[in-house]
Amino acid sequence: MSEPLNASNERTHKEHSKKELILAAAREIKTASWTPAEIDQLRRRLMALHGEAGKTSSEYIADVLQAAGFKLQLNMQEEAEDQYEEEFEDLLHFKSLQDAEVTLMRLDELMRRFQTHGERAAVERVLNIARLGKRRVEMIARNKKVDAQKRAEKDEISDWFRIWLETPDAFFDWLDVRKQSPEFQKKFPQWESEE
């Protein structure tokens, strides 16, 4: 038995609208190629902007992007994710400055281990996770609904992610100096009591 014409038209319209939402949000992100991290960011953005109407799977988003001609980088990434799934699980934490520091230590440890073993796809996955973390803290730092002190912390954490991504070999020495700076201690007096 076929479904009524109205229900079929309504489902087609919803699918068409969801594709439009995905493509519009994808154009805003402006990335050269889509990795699983960027697709996940797009999925979260759709839910944040459109609620239930924006809810969809990463696989569907990847299909829509690919059909629209966007460049996807999934194969080596997917293999790396499958092989090291436990390693990549639950990596990003930045509720506090201390959480962010531990997160960056873990990312650094993973990146160096994968580099030592010549696992380029896994190294790239770690870097993509760090880029995603940076984008997330930047979004929080710009959100005026968030407490000013928390926004300042997220802005600081964003700088940490940026510097680690640019110069991972010098990052932890830089961070030690940064935490001792009078500007940092004035801006984040709770740091010493939380350590």
N, C-alpha and C positions, 0 to 999 in steps of 0.2 A: 504494500500500500504506500503510495507516495504521500509526502507531507504536503500540507496546504501551501498554496502559492505564496501567501503572505509570510509564513514562517521561513520558507526558502529565501525569499527576498530579504527578510530581516537578517538572517544569518549571513548572507552574502554581503549586506551592507556593513554588519559588524566586523567581518573579516577585512573588508576593504578599509574601514575606518581604522582598525588596529594597525594595518600595514601603513597607512598614512601617518599615524602617530609614531610608529617605529622609525619611518624614514625621516620625518621632521626632526625627531630627537637626534637621530644619527647625524644629520647635517649640522646640528648645533655642536656636537662633540668635536667634529673636525679632526679626525685621525686618518693617517695615510693607509693604515691597514688595521683590521679588526682582529684582535686576539681574544681569547676567552675572558681576559680581565676587562677589556673594553666592552664586550658584549654584556658582561655582568653589570658593569656600570650603567649601560644603557637600560638594562632590565630594571634596575633599581630606580633610575631616573623616571622611567615610565610610570612605575608604581607611585613614586612621590608626587609626580605632576598630575596623574590622572586617576589615582586610586584604583578601584576595581576594574575600570575600563582599560587601564594600562597594564594589568596583570597578564603576563605571558611567560613562556619558557625561553630559556637561552637558545635552545635548539630552533624554536620557531623564529626568533629574532635573527639567528644566523641564516636560516633559509630565506627570510625576507631580504636581508642585506645582500646575500649572494645573488638572488634573483634580480635585484636592482643594480647589480654590477659592482658592488663594493668589494674591495680586496679583503679576503679573509685569510688569516694565518692560523689554521687550526691543527693541521696534521701533526707536525713535530711537537707542537704544544700539547695536543691531546695525548700523544705517546708519553711525553714527559709527565703530564698530570697523572696518567694511569700508573706509570711506573713508580712515581713518588707521591702518590695521592695522600698518604698519611703525613708526609713532610709538609705539604702545602695547606693542609687543613688548619683552619682557625689560626692563621698567622698574624692577622692585623688586630692589634689592640692599642688604643691611644686614648683611653679614658683619662689617663693622667700622664704627666711628663715621664714618670718612671715606667709606665706601661709602654710608652712609645720607645724609650731607650731599650727596653728588653726586646721589643719587636724588631728594632733595627739590629740589635746584636744577633738575634735569631736569623734574620734575613741575610746578614753578613756571613754568618757561619755556614748557612746553606749555600750561598753563592760560591764561597771559597771551596767548599767540599765538592760541589758540582764542577767547578773550574778544574780542580785537581784531577778529577776523573774524566775530563773532556766531555762532559754532558752539556753541550751548548744549548740544547732546547730547554733543559732544566734551569740553566743559568738565566736564560731569557725569561722563563716563567717567573723566577724570583724577582727579576727587575720589573716585570709587568705588575706583579703583586705590589711592589714598592711604589710604582707609579700610581696604581689604583689607591693605595693608602694615602699618598700625597693629595690626590684629587679629593678624596673623602674629607680629609682634615681641612682642605681649602674651602670646601662647601660649608662645613660647620663654622669655620672662621668668618665666613661672609654672612652667615645667618643671624640677622638682627634679633631674632627671638631667643637666641642663646645668650646666657649671662656673659657680660663683658670680660670677666676674668677667664672664663672657659674659652671664649673666642681668642683671647690673647695667647692662651696655652696652645690652642690649635694652630694659630699663626706661627708660633715658635716651632711646633712639631712639623709644620709644613716646610719650614726652613731646614730642619734636620733631614727630612726625607730628600729634599732638593740637593743638599750638600752631600749626603751619602750617595745619591745617584750619580752626582758629578765626579766626586773624588772619594770613593770608598776607602782607599788606602790611608787617607789622611783624616777621615771623619772622626774616629774615636779620640784621637789626639786633640782635634779641634773642639770636640764636644767637652772634653775635660777642661780646656781653657775657657770655653764659653760658660760653663757652669760656675766657674770661679770669678767671672767678670762682675764688677759692681752693678752694671746695667741688668744682668740676668738676676742677680740676687735681690735687687730692688723690685724688679718686675714680678718675681716668683719667690717671695719670702718663705712660702710654705715648703719649698723644695727640700731644705735641710731637715725639717721636721718629718717629711714623708720618707726620706731615705732610710 
